[in-house]
Amino acid sequence: MSRMVNRFAVGPIVGEAGATHVRLFGSLPANTLNSGEKCQWGRVRWREERDKDWSPARRFRVNGNFDGSGVVVLNGLQPGTRYQFQAGWISSEEEFALDWQHIETGFFSTNDPQARRTRLLFGSCCYRFVGLDGKIQDDRADKIFAEMSSLAEQEKPDFVLFGGDQVYADSMHSLGAAENRDDFLSLYRESFSQPHLARLLRESGSYMILDDHEIENNWPARADASRWTSKYPAAIKAYQIYQASHSPAAPLNGAGTWLDRDPDKFWYCFSRGPADFFVMDVRTERVLSRWPWQRQMISEAQESAFRRWLETEPGRIKVLVSSVVMFPEQRRPFRGKDAWEGFRHQRQRLLQAMADSPAEKLVVLSGDVHASLYANLTLKGGKQVHSWTCSGLFWPTALMAFRWYRPMIRVPGLLYGGWGKPLGQVNVPGEVFSDNAFSMVSFDEQGARFELFDRRRRAVEASSQQIYW
C-alpha cells in the first residue's frame, strides 16, 4: 500500500545553496495545522541530475507556528553539481511507500568555490493588485516570471536574486492594506503560489531581501506606536517565514542540519564562484532624525560587518546588494529622503570604506525606483564602483508617473557626502529603461555583464552594459 504525496500550497522553494548543502522550503494549505502543532509530515527525495535512482525519502518537520511551513536542509551534496528533487507532504508521521507521480520535479545547483564565473537572474519590485477580499485580481504580474523561467531553463543560471518588494502589502496605499498576521500570510500565499513564479522558485536557487512594501510604503517614515506594535511584527513574522527562512539570515544549528532559531538580523553574506555577496537590510534598522548626521539606514553592527567583508579576500568580486539606490541621485524637486541620498553621512562612510579597502572589483545591485540602468562612480584616486539597478518586474501602466526617467536623475555630476564633500563623479552611459524588466548578471575574472530583458524577454541593448575591472 502506498500513500500519494501532496503538493505544497507554497513551494517547494529552493533557497540558499552552498557547496555541500541546500535549503528547501514548503508550506501546507492554510489552517492545516494549528498554532503549536509540529509534525514530521514533509517528504523530500533527490538525486544528481544524471542519476536514475532517487535517494530514500526523507521526513522533515512542518510547524503550525510558522503557517504550516518547514525548511529542510540537505547535506552531503557534491560541489558544483546540478540536482533534481521532489518535495511534498503526507498527513502522517508513519513510514509508507510513497507515490510521487503528482509532484513536479525541481532543480538546484550547488556552489563550486573554484568556478571562474557566476551568473544570476536579478530583479525587484513585483506589484500585484490585491482587492479588498485579499485576493490577487489578475495574472499580469506572473507573466514576467514565465519569461524568467524559460530563460533559466535555457541558460541555467546559478541562482535568482530578488532585490526587494517581492510582495506589495499596500497595493492600494492605505485602502485594504495588510494590517495583521493573517493579512500578511495570505498575501504571501497568494503571491508565491502564482504558477510561473512557483515554477521559477522550484527550478532555481533563490536569495531574497525585503524593502518597504513588504511592510508599507517608505517604512518607517509614517510609523507610529500602533504600527510598531501591530503591523510591523505581523509583517516581519510573515517575511521571516516566506523569505528569510530559506536564506543564510536564518541560523542553522551547530551541525548545519536544521533551522536553529528565528533570525536576529536580516542582512547576510554568501559566495558563489568568484563573487562574494553582502545582502544589506536597509529597511528594518533605520534611525530617522531631523539632524542629517544622525540618520542611519543600517545599524553600526551591519556597517562594521560590511567593512570586515570588504577586507576579507579582497581579490574576489565584491557585490553589495542594496534594495534602494546608492547612486545616481535624483534632481530637485524629485529628491527624497527614502534612498541613500537621504542618508548621505552613512553613505559617505560606506563609499570611503570601499575607497580605502584593497578590493578593486566593486559592484552595487539595487532596485526600488521602477527603472533599470547602469551607472558608475569614479572615486577620488580613480577606483570605480559599478551600479546596476533593475526594477520593476511588474509595475502597472497606470502608475507610470512613479517611475524614474533620465531627466529626473542628476547625471553626469558629482556625488556629495554628508557635509558637502565631493565623493566622486557619477556617469550613466546607457539608456534609462522605464518599463517592466529583469536582468541576467554575469561575473568573471575579466569583468561583468549586465543584460536587460523586457517583459517579453527581448534584449534591451541600449540599457545593458559590459564592464571590465
C-alpha positions, 0 to 999 in steps of 0.5 A: 500500500502506498500513500500519494504525496501532496503538493505544497500550497507554497513551494517547494522553494529552493533557497540558499545553496552552498557547496555541500548543502541546500535549503528547501522550503514548503508550506501546507494549505492554510489552517492545516495545522494549528498554532503549536502543532509540529509534525514530521509530515514533509517528504523530500527525495533527490538525486544528481541530475544524471542519476536514475535512482532517487535517494530514500525519502526523507521526513522533515518537520512542518510547524503550525507556528510558522503557517504550516511551513518547514525548511529542510536542509540537505547535506552531503551534496557534491560541489558544483553539481546540478540536482533534481528533487521532489518535495511534498507532504503526507498527513502522517508521521508513519513510514509508507511507500510513497507515490510521487507521480503528482509532484513536479520535479525541481532543480538546484545547483550547488556552489563550486568555490573554484568556478571562474564565473557566476551568473544570476537572474536579478530583479525587484519590485513585483506589484500585484493588485490585491482587492479588498477580499485579499485576493490577487485580481489578475495574472499580469504580474506572473507573466514576467516570471514565465519569461524568467523561467524559460530563460533559466531553463535555457541558460541555467543560471546559478541562482535568482536574486530578488532585490526587494518588494517581492510582495506589495502589502499596500497595493492600494496605499492605505485602502485594504492594506495588510494590517495583521498576521493573517493579512500578511500570510495570505498575501504571501500565499497568494503571491508565491503560489502564482504558477510561473513564479512557483515554477521559477522558485522550484527550478532555481536557487533563490536569495531574497531581501525585503524593502518597504512594501513588504511592510508599507510604503517608505517604512518607517517614515509614517510609523507610529506606536500602533504600527510598531506594535501591530503591523510591523511584527505581523509583517516581519513574522510573515517575511521571516517565514516566506523569505528569510527562512530559506536564506543564510539570515536564518541560523542553522544549528551547530551541525548545519542540519536544521533551522536553529532559531528565528533570525536576529538580523536580516542582512547576510553574506554568501559566495558563489564562484568568484563573487562574494555577496553582502545582502544589506537590510536597509529597511528594518534598522533605520534611525530617522532624525531631523539632524542629517548626521544622525540618520542611519539606514543600517545599524553600526553592527551591519556597517562594521560587518560590511567593512570586515567583508570588504577586507576579507579576500579582497581579490574576489568580486565584491557585490553589495546588494542594496534594495534602494539606490546608492547612486545616481541621485535624483534632481530637485524637486524629485529628491527624497529622503527614502534612498541613500541620498537621504542618508548621505553621512552613512553613505559617505562612510560606506563609499570611503570604506570601499575607497580605502579597502584593497578590493578593486572589483566593486559592484552595487545591485539595487532596485526600488525606483521602477527603472533599470540602468547602469551607472558608475562612480569614479572615486577620488584616486580613480577606483570605480564602483559599478551600479546596476539597478533593475526594477520593476518586474511588474509595475502597472501602466497606470502608475507610470508617473512613479517611475524614474526617467533620465531627466529626473536623475542628476547625471553626469555630476558629482556625488556629495557626502554628508557635509558637502564633500565631493565623493566622486563623479557619477556617469550613466552611459546607457539608456534609462529603461522605464518599463517592466524588466529583469536582468541576467548578471554575469561575473568573471575574472575579466569583468561583468555583464549586465543584460536587460530583458523586457517583459517579453524577454527581448534584449534591451541593448541600449540599457545593458552594459559590459564592464571590465575591472 
